[in-house]
Each structure stands twice: as C-alpha cells, then as structure tokens.
C-alpha cells in the first residue's frame, strides 16, 4: 500500500480541522424579532423571535423585564410574568396577558437546537 508523504497527510489533517469546527459550531442564531431590537412600538400583545434553526421547544424561552417607566426616574427593573411561551419550529412565540404599558424593556432569550447547546442573547425595545 502506498504511503502518503508527510506534507500530504498534514494538509489533509489541516483541511479536516477547518471543516469540523464549522459543523460543531452550528448554533441557533436570532434572525428577526417582533418587536425588533432597539425599536419603538405601540403596545404589543405578542412577541415573536425567529431563528435560523429548528428549536427544542421545552428548552427555549424568554425573560422580559421592564427597565424604565415614563415619569419615574428611579424605576427599578420589574420582571414581567404571566405570559405563555411556545417554541415551535424555528420560532419562539410569546402571548402576553395584556398589552405592555409604555416604558423600556429588556428581553433575554435562550434557545436550544438539535446540538443541545443553550445559546443566549438579549435586546431592548421601547413601548410608546
């Protein structure tokens, strides 16, 4: 059986090393959201996050915090609760029990796809 020269073997290993991390590093990425990051919106009753990969529903979700309220300079962060979250396909959909009041919000999300790695992110938006 012919033997590969050392340089050919090293080149093959180097090429493989470039390909494998690309496969292993495939994680869900947020591609769009409503409300969008840094947007100012009228009182939403739903939030939708769209990802580039199919999510594992029970392991994906959000946290929502009101960080500022008009007319209240020293407003402490206030977690918003009582919403329902459904992660299905490539989306996380949140149904709020009532429209969000005027103020600033931070939305923290976590998403898990088939690779089982939890990826997290956050963004802010304002309700007018």
Buried (B, 14 or more C-beta within 10 A) or exposed (E): EEEEEEEEEEEEEEEEEEEEEEEEEBBBEBEEBBBEEEEEBEEBEEBEBBBBBBBBBEEBBBBBBBBBBEEEEEBEEBEBEEBEBEBEEBBBBBEBEEEBEBBBBBBEBBBBBEBEEEBEBBBBBBBE
